[in-house]
């Protein structure tokens, strides 16, 4: 339940929200589990379940896609799919998605200063 709460609050942040939420959920599970049957880092079920519980923002995003589809505005759906494909290729080629997106968003702001 705590990991879902972390995922809902932190995971909703644009850019690195999902990555940070997964790390925080794992850390919270590691700190709150007193005696795991299997050590963390070797397959403790608490450490596997907590980062996956942050998928609530994904469900919210899918709901948003459904809402855009109802409004008959396909450009919103194309934007969502485009970002998904971009995210897939970044992860496939070993790039950290969060820093790349932050650089894309914050880079022009830093240049204008």
Kinemage of the C-alpha trace (Angstrom):
@kinemage 1
@onewidth
@group {chain A} dominant
@subgroup {mainchain}
@vectorlist {calphas} color= white
{ca unk a 1} P 0.000 0.000 0.000
{ca unk a 2} L 2.830 2.396 0.801
{ca unk a 3} L 4.542 1.655 -2.499
{ca unk a 4} L 1.313 2.434 -4.353
{ca unk a 5} L 1.091 5.727 -2.487
{ca unk a 6} L 4.683 6.545 -3.378
{ca unk a 7} L 3.976 5.653 -6.995
{ca unk a 8} L 0.891 7.818 -7.114
{ca unk a 9} L 2.557 10.891 -5.625
{ca unk a 10} L 6.124 10.690 -6.971
{ca unk a 11} L 5.314 8.737 -10.137
{ca unk a 12} L 3.015 11.500 -11.366
{ca unk a 13} L 5.965 13.885 -11.685
{ca unk a 14} L 6.982 14.413 -15.307
{ca unk a 15} L 10.313 13.088 -16.490
{ca unk a 16} L 11.904 10.975 -13.794
{ca unk a 17} L 8.784 10.328 -11.717
{ca unk a 18} L 8.488 6.619 -12.490
{ca unk a 19} L 12.166 5.855 -11.981
{ca unk a 20} L 12.415 7.786 -8.731
{ca unk a 21} L 9.165 6.267 -7.455
{ca unk a 22} L 10.463 2.732 -8.100
{ca unk a 23} L 13.717 3.476 -6.266
{ca unk a 24} L 11.897 5.039 -3.317
{ca unk a 25} L 9.416 2.148 -3.134
{ca unk a 26} L 12.257 -0.385 -3.120
{ca unk a 27} L 14.099 1.565 -0.430
{ca unk a 28} L 10.938 1.813 1.667
{ca unk a 29} L 10.351 -1.934 1.370
{ca unk a 30} L 13.970 -2.601 2.328
{ca unk a 31} L 13.742 -0.392 5.424
{ca unk a 32} L 10.319 -1.594 6.579
{ca unk a 33} L 10.858 -5.347 6.164
{ca unk a 34} L 12.281 -6.708 9.405
{ca unk a 35} L 13.173 -10.316 8.576
{ca unk a 36} L 12.857 -11.175 4.878
{ca unk a 37} L 12.988 -14.884 4.003
{ca unk a 38} L 15.407 -14.110 1.170
{ca unk a 39} L 17.885 -11.191 1.401
{ca unk a 40} L 17.238 -8.081 -0.642
{ca unk a 41} L 19.202 -8.145 -3.868
{ca unk a 42} L 18.784 -11.917 -4.113
{ca unk a 43} L 15.056 -12.128 -4.827
{ca unk a 44} L 13.166 -10.936 -1.752
{ca unk a 45} L 9.523 -10.795 -2.782
{ca unk a 46} L 9.065 -7.492 -0.968
{ca unk a 47} L 11.820 -5.964 -3.095
{ca unk a 48} L 10.228 -7.291 -6.274
{ca unk a 49} L 6.666 -6.252 -5.513
{ca unk a 50} L 7.278 -2.718 -4.206
{ca unk a 51} L 8.721 -1.200 -7.433
{ca unk a 52} L 5.953 -2.822 -9.452
{ca unk a 53} L 3.323 -1.240 -7.229
{ca unk a 54} L 4.269 2.155 -8.599
{ca unk a 55} L 2.422 1.285 -11.815
{ca unk a 56} L -0.603 3.236 -10.620
{ca unk a 57} L 0.548 6.298 -12.612
{ca unk a 58} L 0.587 4.072 -15.702
{ca unk a 59} L -3.029 3.181 -15.055
{ca unk a 60} L -3.788 6.886 -14.682
{ca unk a 61} L -1.999 7.587 -17.958
{ca unk a 62} L -4.019 4.896 -19.716
{ca unk a 63} L -7.165 6.470 -18.324
{ca unk a 64} L -5.979 9.784 -19.754
{ca unk a 65} L -5.539 8.161 -23.179
{ca unk a 66} L -9.083 6.846 -22.904
{ca unk a 67} L -10.323 10.299 -22.014
{ca unk a 68} L -8.550 11.821 -25.011
{ca unk a 69} L -10.002 9.128 -27.239
{ca unk a 70} L -13.489 9.993 -26.006
{ca unk a 71} L -12.869 13.661 -26.810
{ca unk a 72} L -12.030 12.634 -30.394
{ca unk a 73} L -8.674 14.381 -30.384
{ca unk a 74} L -6.238 11.869 -31.891
{ca unk a 75} L -3.250 14.197 -31.625
{ca unk a 76} L -3.129 13.563 -27.872
{ca unk a 77} L -2.969 9.822 -28.449
{ca unk a 78} L -0.162 10.248 -30.989
{ca unk a 79} L 1.832 12.300 -28.487
{ca unk a 80} L 1.431 9.585 -25.840
{ca unk a 81} L 2.455 6.849 -28.286
{ca unk a 82} L 5.406 8.915 -29.500
{ca unk a 83} L 6.715 9.357 -25.970
{ca unk a 84} L 6.239 5.637 -25.334
{ca unk a 85} L 8.288 4.698 -28.403
{ca unk a 86} L 10.954 7.263 -27.446
{ca unk a 87} L 11.101 5.769 -23.945
{ca unk a 88} L 11.392 2.243 -25.373
{ca unk a 89} L 14.347 3.116 -27.606
{ca unk a 90} L 16.152 4.974 -24.845
{ca unk a 91} L 15.838 1.974 -22.534
{ca unk a 92} L 16.780 -0.473 -25.311
{ca unk a 93} L 20.037 1.341 -26.032
{ca unk a 94} L 20.963 1.764 -22.369
{ca unk a 95} L 20.170 5.442 -21.847
{ca unk a 96} L 18.670 6.582 -18.574
{ca unk a 97} L 15.304 8.030 -19.537
{ca unk a 98} L 14.996 10.491 -16.655
{ca unk a 99} L 18.160 12.515 -17.279
{ca unk a 100} L 17.530 12.622 -21.037
{ca unk a 101} L 14.008 13.976 -20.608
{ca unk a 102} L 15.132 16.471 -17.983
{ca unk a 103} L 17.867 17.622 -20.367
{ca unk a 104} L 15.367 18.041 -23.197
{ca unk a 105} L 12.969 20.013 -20.987
{ca unk a 106} L 15.459 22.057 -18.964
{ca unk a 107} L 18.156 22.514 -21.626
{ca unk a 108} L 16.454 25.367 -23.498
{ca unk a 109} L 15.624 27.068 -20.201
{ca unk a 110} L 19.272 26.957 -19.148
{ca unk a 111} L 20.406 28.269 -22.558
{ca unk a 112} L 18.139 31.296 -22.277
{ca unk a 113} L 19.588 32.317 -18.888
